[in-house]
Amino acid sequence: MMQSPLPVRDGVNATRLRLPEDGPWATAMDYMMHRWGHIDPQGIEDRFDAGEIVGEGGIPLNRATKLEDHTFIWYYRSLPPETRIPVELSILHQDEHLLVVDKPHFLPTTPGGTYIQESALVRLRNQLGLPDLIPMHRLDRMTAGILLLSTNPETRGKYQVLFEKRQVRKEYECVSAAEPAAGYPAVDFPVVVRNRMTKSRSYLLAEVIEGEPNAETRVELLETFDGGASAAGASVGAARRGLYRLEPHSGKTHQLRVHMASLGLGIVNDAFYPDLLDKAPDDYTRPLQLLARGIRFVDPVSGRPVEYRSRLQLSEAAPTRR
């Protein structure tokens, strides 16, 4: 990937923009005005005047810089103030190569959309003074648990290869109904769910389609228990609940949530599967009951098997496990 000539600032990478090879724009500023002038034209002019927009090699651009002079330009986005998400990260392990944390529910792994400063990556970069920090994998915003990040660019590739070659074993836990919903067959646990998944036309969801399976999850029922008075959930609907261990052998978007829903066992507090609920503000008292419990692999630097386990507990698990 092309190296940015601008350093990380406030935990956030500079934005890279590819300029078109031709078009009705004489200058790079004309093109930026075309893209974003309706939002902040004065801000764009001010950045060019201050030399805050740079091209290859960190060369500052000005208002007269021709469109064809640069293929890529870099700049820092103006970030709106963000409301702090009332959750905290816990550091479980840190060395010269890896950082292992417990990511809480509701906090995204990386910046995106309305969450920039309020992402695990940016919080940790700023908290620890590690601008080169990069996550080795991702957890959904609504999923909590073990997250690995690389602290050392020199050894980062060794860990990336482990994930690319699926040499990392992941274990999750979730809370759902103890029995499948009406209309679904009984399940003889442990069971392996295999199907073909793709991102649906809706940007929110993943879906199952016909074809060669590309997603696989082993599901094991660990225990059942009474959910109590709070057991009525939109995606569950039964008071008797179960704690499940999930072992994914692939990493498709929302795979675990889709696979549990396909068994008639939608995860407690899941607003997407099996039914997409109306968008609503985050309810911090009702986190998705899905946790990345553990991760294990042979460390490519030390050569030793390692395992990291989350210290978090699912709020709707059996009382003895909370």
N, C-alpha and C positions, 0 to 999 in steps of 0.2 A: 504494500500500500504506500502511496506517495506520502512522504514525510511533510508535515506542516511546518512552514517557516516561522509560525507563531507558536509560542509556548502555551501550555495549559494556563488558563486564568480563572481564578476563583473555582478551581476544580473542573472547569468546562473546557473542552477542546474548541479551537477556532473552527468556524464553519467554512467548508470548501465549496466553491461554486465553479462549475465549468461554464466558460463563456462560449457562445455559439461561434462557429467559424465565419458565418456571414449573416446578414440580415439588415434591416432598415436602421440600425443603430451605429452611429459613427464612433462613439466612445463607450468604454466600459461603464461609465456613469449613466449614459443614456439607457443601457441595457438594464442596469439595476433600477433605474427609475421606472422602466417598463414593468419590471417584476414587482417592485415594492413601493414605488413612488406614491401610490394611493394610501399607503399606511403612514409613512414618515419621510416625506421628501426633504425636509430640512435636515433631518438626521443623516440622510445619505450624503447630502452636500457637505455637511460638517465633517463627516468621516473622511471623505476624499480630501478636504482642505487640511485636515490634521494628519494625513498620511497613515491613517489607521486601516486602510484597505491595501493589502500587499499582493504581489504576484509571485511567480517562481523566484526563489532565491531571497525572498523577503523584500523585494523592491517595492517601495511605496508607489501607489498610483495617485494621479491627480485628476482633476475634472477633464483634462484634455487627453488623457491616455487613450490611444486608439483601441478599438475592440480587438483588432487582430494582434495586438502586441503581446497578449497573454492568453494561454489556454485555460489556466486555473487562477482563481484569486481566493484569498482567505481573509476573513474578518470575524470579529466577535459580534455575536448577536446581542441586541438590547434585550435584556431579560426582565420581564415584568416581575413585580414582587410576588412571592409565593407564600401561601399560608403553610406553616410548618405542620407536617403530619405528626400526630402525637404518639409516635412509637420510637423505640431506640434500638440501635444495632449493638450486638454483643460480640466482642472479639474473642475467639476461641483459641487461635494459634497464629503466631506471626514469626517468620524467620526471613532470611535474606532472599528467599525465592517465592514464598507463598504467604498469603493472608487468608485465614479461614474465619468466617463470621457467621453468626445466626442472624439472618435477615427476618425482620418481623413482617407480619401481614400488612398489606396496604402500601408498602414502600416499593417502588419499582427498582429493578436492578440497575438500569442505565437511564440516562436522560432521554426524554422524549415527550412530545406533546406539551401538556401543561406542567409536567414534572421535570425540572432541570436541577436546581439546587436540592430539591426534595427527591433525590434518588440515592440508592445505596452507594453507588460509585462516587458521586460528587461529594456526598457527606464524608466518605472515608478519605478521599483525596485531601480534602480540606482539614479534616480532623487529625490525620497522621502526617501531613506534609509530604504526600507521595503522589506527585503529579503524573507519574508513569504507571500508576495502578490501572490494571485492566482485568475485567472479569473473565474467568475461563469458561463459564457457562452462564445460563440465565435461569432465574426463577420468575414465574409470572408475578405481577404486582400483588395478586391476592394470595399467593402461596408463600408460606414461611419456611425457614429452615436453613440448612447448610449451603453456604455459597463460598466458592473458592475464587480468589483473585491472585493474579501474578504481580509480584512486587519488583521483579527483575527482568528487564527486556532481554538480557543476555541468555536467560534460561527459559524464557516464555515459550519458545517453540517446542521445547521438550514436553511441556505439559499440554500444549495444544494438540500434539500428535496423539496423546493418550485419548483425548475426547474424540478426535477425528476417527480413530481406529476402534472406538467403543471399548477401550480397555479400562474404563472407569465404571465401577458397579455402584448404582444408586439405589437407595431404599427410601420409600416414602411411607407415611401413615395417613389414613383418612378415617373420618367418621361418617357413616351412612346408616341407612336402615338395616336391620338385621335380616330382613327378608326382602326379596325383590318386589317391586310395585306390582299392582294388579295387571294381569296381561302378560307378564314376563315369566318364563319358566324358572323352576327352582335351580339353584346353582350348587354343584358338588365341589366344594373347595378342597385344595387349591385349584384354581382354574387359570388357564392361559388364554387371554383375549388377543386375537390376531385379526387385523383388517387393513384396508387401505384407506388412509386419511389424506385429506387435502385441505388447504385454506379455502373456505367457502367464498362465494361472491360477496357476502356480507363481510366487511373488514373485521367484524367482531369475532366471528365463529370459525371453528373447524368442523368438517363433516366427513362422514364415512361414504365412500363411493365403491362401485364395483371394480374389481381388478386384483392383481397380485398384492398380497399383504405387504405393507411397508411399516407397520406399527405393531408392536407386541408388548404386552404387559402381563406379568404373573401376579395374580391376586390371591391373597391368603387371608382368611378370617381368623383374627387373633382371639377375639372374645366378644360376647354379647352382653348387653346390660340394659337396664331401664333408663330411658332418656329423661324421665321425670316430666315436670310441668312444662319445661321449655322445649319439649321435643317436637312440637308442631312446627315444621319448617316447610317452606314452599316447595322444596325439591325432595322432601322425604315423606312426610305425612304419616309416619308410624312412630309410636312411642318407643318400641323396642329398637335398640340401635346396636351397631357393630363397629368394632375397631378393626381396620384392615391394614395389612402390609402390602404395598405395591412395589413391584420391581420392574421398571421399564427396561426393555432391551432395545429401545429406539427412542428418539427424542423429538417427536412431532409436537406442534403447537397444541396445547390443551389435551395432550394424549390421555393422561390419567383421568381427567374429568370426563372425556368422551367415552372412554372404556368403561368406567364405572356406570355412567348413565346407560350405556348399551346393555348392561346387565339388569337394568331396572333398579340400580342402587346409586342414584344421583347423590353426590357429596353434599352434606349439610351446608346450607348457606351459599350454594352455588347459584348465582344469578344468571348463568348462561345455559347450563345443561341440567336436566333434559329440556327445560323450557327457558327461553330468553325473557327475562323480566324487564319491565320498564326501567330505564336508567334512573337512578336515584343517588343522592349523596351517600358517601361512604358511611356505613353504620359500624363504628369501631367496636360495638358490643356484639357484633355478629360476623366474625371473620370466617372466611372459607375454611372448612375443616380439613385442610390438606397441608401436610408438613413434610419437608425434605429431611428425613430423620438421619440418614447416614450416607457416607460416600467412602469408597475404598479403592485403592489402586497401588501398584508398585511405583514408588517414587522414582522418577527417571534420573534424579541427581544422586540420591543416596543409594538407590538400588534396593531399598527395603520396603516391604509392604507397610502401608499406612492406612489408618481408618480415622475418620472424624465423625463425631456424633453430635447431633443437635441437643441442646439442653432445654429447648422449648417444649411445651406441652399443649396439646389441642384442648381448647376450653370446653368442648362438648364430649371429651373422652370420659371413660368411666372414672368415678371419683378417686379410685385407688391409683390412677395413672396421672392425675393432675398435679 
